[in-house]
């Protein structure tokens, strides 16, 4: 029977259960540029 105090060691990939393609940084960058462009358009019109 397993002891509740025993530690379970898994790698970061196994803990995430998937790949991390890094798309989030592109979405963040595009959103930031789009927000700045919209604000500049509103300010200048």
mmCIF file as gemmi writes it, N, C-alpha and C atoms, coordinates in Angstrom:
data_model
loop_
_atom_site.group_PDB
_atom_site.id
_atom_site.type_symbol
_atom_site.label_atom_id
_atom_site.label_alt_id
_atom_site.label_comp_id
_atom_site.label_asym_id
_atom_site.label_entity_id
_atom_site.label_seq_id
_atom_site.pdbx_PDB_ins_code
_atom_site.Cartn_x
_atom_site.Cartn_y
_atom_site.Cartn_z
_atom_site.occupancy
_atom_site.B_iso_or_equiv
_atom_site.pdbx_formal_charge
_atom_site.auth_seq_id
_atom_site.auth_asym_id
_atom_site.pdbx_PDB_model_num
ATOM 1 N N . UNK Axp A 1 ? 0.841 -1.174 0 1 0 ? 1 A 1
ATOM 2 C CA . UNK Axp A 1 ? 0 0 0 1 0 ? 1 A 1
ATOM 3 C C . UNK Axp A 1 ? 0.89 1.242 0 1 0 ? 1 A 1
ATOM 4 N N . UNK Axp A 2 ? 0.503 2.255 -0.735 1 0 ? 2 A 1
ATOM 5 C CA . UNK Axp A 2 ? 1.302 3.47 -0.865 1 0 ? 2 A 1
ATOM 6 C C . UNK Axp A 2 ? 1.146 4.337 0.377 1 0 ? 2 A 1
ATOM 7 N N . UNK Axp A 3 ? 2.258 4.938 0.756 1 0 ? 3 A 1
ATOM 8 C CA . UNK Axp A 3 ? 2.259 5.855 1.892 1 0 ? 3 A 1
ATOM 9 C C . UNK Axp A 3 ? 1.939 7.264 1.398 1 0 ? 3 A 1
ATOM 10 N N . UNK Axp A 4 ? 1.07 7.978 2.074 1 0 ? 4 A 1
ATOM 11 C CA . UNK Axp A 4 ? 0.679 9.321 1.657 1 0 ? 4 A 1
ATOM 12 C C . UNK Axp A 4 ? 1.824 10.312 1.75 1 0 ? 4 A 1
ATOM 13 N N . UNK Axp A 5 ? 2.849 10.01 2.526 1 0 ? 5 A 1
ATOM 14 C CA . UNK Axp A 5 ? 3.968 10.926 2.695 1 0 ? 5 A 1
ATOM 15 C C . UNK Axp A 5 ? 5.055 10.734 1.647 1 0 ? 5 A 1
ATOM 16 N N . UNK Axp A 6 ? 4.948 9.704 0.816 1 0 ? 6 A 1
ATOM 17 C CA . UNK Axp A 6 ? 5.941 9.477 -0.233 1 0 ? 6 A 1
ATOM 18 C C . UNK Axp A 6 ? 5.781 10.521 -1.324 1 0 ? 6 A 1
ATOM 19 N N . UNK Axp A 7 ? 6.915 10.988 -1.856 1 0 ? 7 A 1
ATOM 20 C CA . UNK Axp A 7 ? 6.888 11.964 -2.94 1 0 ? 7 A 1
ATOM 21 C C . UNK Axp A 7 ? 6.836 11.247 -4.284 1 0 ? 7 A 1
ATOM 22 N N . UNK Axp A 8 ? 6.152 11.867 -5.221 1 0 ? 8 A 1
ATOM 23 C CA . UNK Axp A 8 ? 6.083 11.347 -6.579 1 0 ? 8 A 1
ATOM 24 C C . UNK Axp A 8 ? 6.855 12.309 -7.458 1 0 ? 8 A 1
ATOM 25 N N . UNK Axp A 9 ? 7.853 11.796 -8.165 1 0 ? 9 A 1
ATOM 26 C CA . UNK Axp A 9 ? 8.689 12.633 -9.025 1 0 ? 9 A 1
ATOM 27 C C . UNK Axp A 9 ? 8.323 12.387 -10.481 1 0 ? 9 A 1
ATOM 28 N N . UNK Axp A 10 ? 7.935 13.455 -11.171 1 0 ? 10 A 1
ATOM 29 C CA . UNK Axp A 10 ? 7.647 13.384 -12.602 1 0 ? 10 A 1
ATOM 30 C C . UNK Axp A 10 ? 8.355 14.544 -13.279 1 0 ? 10 A 1
ATOM 31 N N . UNK Axp A 11 ? 8.64 14.376 -14.56 1 0 ? 11 A 1
ATOM 32 C CA . UNK Axp A 11 ? 9.284 15.45 -15.301 1 0 ? 11 A 1
ATOM 33 C C . UNK Axp A 11 ? 8.27 16.551 -15.614 1 0 ? 11 A 1
ATOM 34 N N . UNK Axp A 12 ? 8.768 17.708 -16.058 1 0 ? 12 A 1
ATOM 35 C CA . UNK Axp A 12 ? 7.888 18.833 -16.377 1 0 ? 12 A 1
ATOM 36 C C . UNK Axp A 12 ? 6.945 18.481 -17.528 1 0 ? 12 A 1
ATOM 37 N N . UNK Axp A 13 ? 7.438 17.745 -18.519 1 0 ? 13 A 1
ATOM 38 C CA . UNK Axp A 13 ? 6.6 17.363 -19.654 1 0 ? 13 A 1
ATOM 39 C C . UNK Axp A 13 ? 5.484 16.428 -19.217 1 0 ? 13 A 1
ATOM 40 N N . UNK Axp A 14 ? 5.8 15.485 -18.35 1 0 ? 14 A 1
ATOM 41 C CA . UNK Axp A 14 ? 4.768 14.572 -17.869 1 0 ? 14 A 1
ATOM 42 C C . UNK Axp A 14 ? 3.744 15.309 -17.005 1 0 ? 14 A 1
ATOM 43 N N . UNK Axp A 15 ? 4.177 16.275 -16.229 1 0 ? 15 A 1
ATOM 44 C CA . UNK Axp A 15 ? 3.257 17.023 -15.378 1 0 ? 15 A 1
ATOM 45 C C . UNK Axp A 15 ? 2.321 17.886 -16.217 1 0 ? 15 A 1
ATOM 46 N N . UNK Axp A 16 ? 2.836 18.455 -17.316 1 0 ? 16 A 1
ATOM 47 C CA . UNK Axp A 16 ? 1.997 19.279 -18.195 1 0 ? 16 A 1
ATOM 48 C C . UNK Axp A 16 ? 1.092 18.426 -19.053 1 0 ? 16 A 1
ATOM 49 N N . UNK Axp A 17 ? 1.479 17.23 -19.324 1 0 ? 17 A 1
ATOM 50 C CA . UNK Axp A 17 ? 0.724 16.296 -20.163 1 0 ? 17 A 1
ATOM 51 C C . UNK Axp A 17 ? 0.523 16.85 -21.563 1 0 ? 17 A 1
ATOM 52 N N . UNK Axp A 18 ? 1.529 17.516 -22.091 1 0 ? 18 A 1
ATOM 53 C CA . UNK Axp A 18 ? 1.411 18.03 -23.45 1 0 ? 18 A 1
ATOM 54 C C . UNK Axp A 18 ? 2.592 18.892 -23.832 1 0 ? 18 A 1
ATOM 55 N N . UNK Axp A 19 ? 2.562 19.362 -25.053 1 0 ? 19 A 1
ATOM 56 C CA . UNK Axp A 19 ? 3.631 20.206 -25.56 1 0 ? 19 A 1
ATOM 57 C C . UNK Axp A 19 ? 3.302 21.673 -25.31 1 0 ? 19 A 1
ATOM 58 N N . UNK Axp A 20 ? 4.331 22.489 -25.294 1 0 ? 20 A 1
ATOM 59 C CA . UNK Axp A 20 ? 4.151 23.933 -25.15 1 0 ? 20 A 1
ATOM 60 C C . UNK Axp A 20 ? 4.763 24.609 -26.363 1 0 ? 20 A 1
ATOM 61 N N . UNK Axp A 21 ? 3.958 24.879 -27.387 1 0 ? 21 A 1
ATOM 62 C CA . UNK Axp A 21 ? 4.496 25.409 -28.629 1 0 ? 21 A 1
ATOM 63 C C . UNK Axp A 21 ? 4.912 26.869 -28.554 1 0 ? 21 A 1
ATOM 64 N N . UNK Axp A 22 ? 4.527 27.618 -27.552 1 0 ? 22 A 1
ATOM 65 C CA . UNK Axp A 22 ? 4.932 29.005 -27.416 1 0 ? 22 A 1
ATOM 66 C C . UNK Axp A 22 ? 4.087 29.971 -28.217 1 0 ? 22 A 1
ATOM 67 N N . UNK Axp A 23 ? 2.851 29.616 -28.523 1 0 ? 23 A 1
ATOM 68 C CA . UNK Axp A 23 ? 1.967 30.468 -29.31 1 0 ? 23 A 1
ATOM 69 C C . UNK Axp A 23 ? 1.516 31.673 -28.489 1 0 ? 23 A 1
ATOM 70 N N . UNK Axp A 24 ? 1.498 31.549 -27.18 1 0 ? 24 A 1
ATOM 71 C CA . UNK Axp A 24 ? 0.99 32.602 -26.314 1 0 ? 24 A 1
ATOM 72 C C . UNK Axp A 24 ? 1.737 33.913 -26.512 1 0 ? 24 A 1
ATOM 73 N N . UNK Axp A 25 ? 3.052 33.846 -26.677 1 0 ? 25 A 1
ATOM 74 C CA . UNK Axp A 25 ? 3.811 35.095 -26.83 1 0 ? 25 A 1
ATOM 75 C C . UNK Axp A 25 ? 3.45 35.81 -28.117 1 0 ? 25 A 1
ATOM 76 N N . UNK Axp A 26 ? 3.111 35.074 -29.17 1 0 ? 26 A 1
ATOM 77 C CA . UNK Axp A 26 ? 2.707 35.717 -30.425 1 0 ? 26 A 1
ATOM 78 C C . UNK Axp A 26 ? 1.328 36.35 -30.301 1 0 ? 26 A 1
ATOM 79 N N . UNK Axp A 27 ? 0.419 35.66 -29.628 1 0 ? 27 A 1
ATOM 80 C CA . UNK Axp A 27 ? -0.923 36.205 -29.416 1 0 ? 27 A 1
ATOM 81 C C . UNK Axp A 27 ? -0.827 37.476 -28.577 1 0 ? 27 A 1
ATOM 82 N N . UNK Axp A 28 ? -0.001 37.465 -27.547 1 0 ? 28 A 1
ATOM 83 C CA . UNK Axp A 28 ? 0.174 38.637 -26.7 1 0 ? 28 A 1
ATOM 84 C C . UNK Axp A 28 ? 0.757 39.801 -27.489 1 0 ? 28 A 1
ATOM 85 N N . UNK Axp A 29 ? 1.77 39.553 -28.295 1 0 ? 29 A 1
ATOM 86 C CA . UNK Axp A 29 ? 2.4 40.613 -29.084 1 0 ? 29 A 1
ATOM 87 C C . UNK Axp A 29 ? 1.423 41.204 -30.1 1 0 ? 29 A 1
ATOM 88 N N . UNK Axp A 30 ? 0.699 40.36 -30.805 1 0 ? 30 A 1
ATOM 89 C CA . UNK Axp A 30 ? -0.258 40.842 -31.806 1 0 ? 30 A 1
ATOM 90 C C . UNK Axp A 30 ? -1.38 41.629 -31.137 1 0 ? 30 A 1
ATOM 91 N N . UNK Axp A 31 ? -1.861 41.167 -29.995 1 0 ? 31 A 1
ATOM 92 C CA . UNK Axp A 31 ? -2.916 41.869 -29.27 1 0 ? 31 A 1
ATOM 93 C C . UNK Axp A 31 ? -2.442 43.23 -28.784 1 0 ? 31 A 1
ATOM 94 N N . UNK Axp A 32 ? -1.219 43.299 -28.3 1 0 ? 32 A 1
ATOM 95 C CA . UNK Axp A 32 ? -0.663 44.557 -27.826 1 0 ? 32 A 1
ATOM 96 C C . UNK Axp A 32 ? -0.533 45.561 -28.967 1 0 ? 32 A 1
ATOM 97 N N . UNK Axp A 33 ? -0.018 45.115 -30.093 1 0 ? 33 A 1
ATOM 98 C CA . UNK Axp A 33 ? 0.122 45.994 -31.259 1 0 ? 33 A 1
ATOM 99 C C . UNK Axp A 33 ? -1.242 46.457 -31.754 1 0 ? 33 A 1
ATOM 100 N N . UNK Axp A 34 ? -2.21 45.554 -31.784 1 0 ? 34 A 1
ATOM 101 C CA . UNK Axp A 34 ? -3.561 45.915 -32.23 1 0 ? 34 A 1
ATOM 102 C C . UNK Axp A 34 ? -4.199 46.926 -31.288 1 0 ? 34 A 1
ATOM 103 N N . UNK Axp A 35 ? -4.019 46.753 -29.977 1 0 ? 35 A 1
ATOM 104 C CA . UNK Axp A 35 ? -4.596 47.684 -29.01 1 0 ? 35 A 1
ATOM 105 C C . UNK Axp A 35 ? -3.965 49.07 -29.145 1 0 ? 35 A 1
ATOM 106 N N . UNK Axp A 36 ? -2.658 49.123 -29.348 1 0 ? 36 A 1
ATOM 107 C CA . UNK Axp A 36 ? -1.975 50.403 -29.531 1 0 ? 36 A 1
ATOM 108 C C . UNK Axp A 36 ? -2.452 51.078 -30.813 1 0 ? 36 A 1
ATOM 109 N N . UNK Axp A 37 ? -2.622 50.319 -31.874 1 0 ? 37 A 1
ATOM 110 C CA . UNK Axp A 37 ? -3.071 50.872 -33.136 1 0 ? 37 A 1
ATOM 111 C C . UNK Axp A 37 ? -4.495 51.443 -33.019 1 0 ? 37 A 1
ATOM 112 N N . UNK Axp A 38 ? -5.374 50.719 -32.342 1 0 ? 38 A 1
ATOM 113 C CA . UNK Axp A 38 ? -6.752 51.181 -32.169 1 0 ? 38 A 1
ATOM 114 C C . UNK Axp A 38 ? -6.786 52.455 -31.315 1 0 ? 38 A 1
ATOM 115 N N . UNK Axp A 39 ? -6.024 52.486 -30.245 1 0 ? 39 A 1
ATOM 116 C CA . UNK Axp A 39 ? -5.974 53.675 -29.394 1 0 ? 39 A 1
ATOM 117 C C . UNK Axp A 39 ? -5.405 54.874 -30.146 1 0 ? 39 A 1
ATOM 118 N N . UNK Axp A 40 ? -4.378 54.66 -30.957 1 0 ? 40 A 1
ATOM 119 C CA . UNK Axp A 40 ? -3.794 55.742 -31.749 1 0 ? 40 A 1
ATOM 120 C C . UNK Axp A 40 ? -4.804 56.247 -32.768 1 0 ? 40 A 1
ATOM 121 N N . UNK Axp A 41 ? -5.536 55.358 -33.395 1 0 ? 41 A 1
ATOM 122 C CA . UNK Axp A 41 ? -6.567 55.75 -34.366 1 0 ? 41 A 1
ATOM 123 C C . UNK Axp A 41 ? -7.651 56.582 -33.687 1 0 ? 41 A 1
ATOM 124 N N . UNK Axp A 42 ? -8.089 56.144 -32.522 1 0 ? 42 A 1
ATOM 125 C CA . UNK Axp A 42 ? -9.123 56.89 -31.806 1 0 ? 42 A 1
ATOM 126 C C . UNK Axp A 42 ? -8.611 58.258 -31.375 1 0 ? 42 A 1
ATOM 127 N N . UNK Axp A 43 ? -7.382 58.321 -30.918 1 0 ? 43 A 1
ATOM 128 C CA . UNK Axp A 43 ? -6.805 59.581 -30.467 1 0 ? 43 A 1
ATOM 129 C C . UNK Axp A 43 ? -6.612 60.558 -31.622 1 0 ? 43 A 1
ATOM 130 N N . UNK Axp A 44 ? -6.256 60.07 -32.785 1 0 ? 44 A 1
ATOM 131 C CA . UNK Axp A 44 ? -5.951 60.944 -33.909 1 0 ? 44 A 1
ATOM 132 C C . UNK Axp A 44 ? -7.164 61.326 -34.758 1 0 ? 44 A 1
ATOM 133 N N . UNK Axp A 45 ? -8.304 60.713 -34.507 1 0 ? 45 A 1
ATOM 134 C CA . UNK Axp A 45 ? -9.498 61.083 -35.287 1 0 ? 45 A 1
ATOM 135 C C . UNK Axp A 45 ? -10.478 61.884 -34.482 1 0 ? 45 A 1
